[in-house]
Amino acid sequence: QGQLVESGGGLVQPGGSLRLSCAASGIIFSRQIMGWYRQAPGKQRDLVARITSGGSTTYANSAEGRFTISRDNAKSTVYLQMNSLKPEDTAVYFCNAERTWYDAELWGQGTQVTVSS
C-alpha cells in the first residue's frame, strides 16, 4: 500500500544547487527511517544520506558538508538539499523507506540529476 514519489531532479551546472523531494503515502511516516540513494551508470546503488525518525542523520563521505537531508512529518516528505554540485554527483536518485516489523521496504521510482556545464 505504501508509495514513494521523488521529484526535483534536473540539469544543473557544476557549483549549482538542487533540492529533491520524496512524498510518502500509505506509511506511518513519522516512525520511518528514510534515506536517499543514488546510482550512476555502471555503478552500484549507494547510500547518500539517511535520517531516522528522531532526526539523526548519516551521510556518505562524498555528500558530507554539501548535502543535507531533512524531513517534514506534517507533509510526509523527506528532502535532500544538494549544494556545490559536482559532475560526479550525476546519477539517478532514489528515495527509500527502510523495512520495519510492520511494513516492507519501499523504493521510489527515481529522479535523474545531471550536473554538467
C-alpha positions in Angstrom: 0.0 0.0 0.0 2.9 2.4 0.6 4.3 4.6 -2.1 7.2 7.0 -2.5 7.4 9.6 -5.3 10.5 11.6 -5.9 10.7 14.9 -7.6 13.1 17.8 -8.1 15.7 16.3 -10.3 17.1 18.0 -13.4 20.1 19.5 -15.2 22.3 21.9 -13.2 25.7 23.4 -13.7 28.7 22.5 -11.5 28.5 24.5 -8.3 24.8 24.8 -8.5 22.1 23.6 -6.1 19.1 21.4 -6.3 16.5 20.2 -3.8 15.0 16.7 -4.2 11.7 15.8 -2.6 10.2 12.5 -1.7 6.5 12.3 -0.9 5.3 9.3 1.0 1.9 7.8 1.3 0.4 4.7 2.9 3.0 4.5 5.6 3.4 5.8 9.2 5.9 8.4 8.0 6.8 9.9 11.4 8.1 6.5 12.5 10.0 5.7 9.4 13.7 5.7 8.7 14.2 7.4 5.4 17.1 7.6 3.0 18.4 8.9 -0.3 20.4 6.6 -2.6 21.9 7.2 -6.0 23.1 5.1 -8.9 25.3 6.3 -11.7 25.6 4.4 -15.0 27.6 1.2 -14.5 27.8 1.8 -10.7 26.1 0.2 -7.7 23.4 1.9 -5.8 24.9 3.7 -2.8 23.6 5.4 0.2 23.8 9.2 0.0 22.0 10.2 3.2 19.8 8.7 5.9 17.6 10.2 8.6 15.9 8.4 11.5 12.5 9.2 13.0 14.4 11.1 15.7 16.3 13.2 13.2 19.7 11.6 13.4 21.5 11.8 10.1 24.1 9.9 8.2 26.0 11.0 5.1 28.2 9.4 2.6 31.7 10.9 2.6 31.1 12.4 -0.8 28.0 14.2 0.4 29.1 15.3 3.8 29.3 19.1 4.0 27.4 19.7 0.7 24.2 17.8 1.1 21.5 18.0 3.8 18.7 15.5 4.4 15.7 16.7 6.3 12.1 15.6 6.8 8.7 17.3 7.3 6.5 14.9 9.1 3.4 17.1 8.7 3.8 16.7 4.9 5.1 13.1 5.0 8.1 14.3 2.9 11.8 13.9 3.0 14.2 16.3 1.3 17.7 16.3 0.0 19.3 19.7 -0.4 22.3 19.5 -2.6 24.7 22.3 -2.8 28.1 22.8 -4.6 27.1 20.1 -7.1 29.9 18.3 -9.0 29.7 16.3 -12.2 30.4 13.1 -10.2 27.0 13.7 -8.4 25.3 12.8 -11.7 23.0 9.8 -11.0 19.5 8.6 -10.6 18.5 9.4 -7.0 16.1 7.1 -5.2 14.1 7.6 -2.1 13.9 4.7 0.4 11.9 3.8 3.4 13.6 1.1 5.5 11.8 -2.1 6.4 10.0 -2.2 9.8 8.4 -5.1 11.6 5.1 -3.9 10.3 6.0 -2.6 6.8 8.1 -3.8 3.9 10.9 -1.7 2.5 9.9 0.8 -0.1 11.6 2.5 -3.1 10.6 5.4 -5.2 10.9 5.4 -9.0 14.0 7.6 -9.0 14.7 11.1 -10.3 17.6 12.0 -12.6 20.2 14.5 -11.5 22.6 15.6 -14.1 25.5 18.0 -13.3 27.1 19.4 -16.4 28.3 22.7 -17.9 
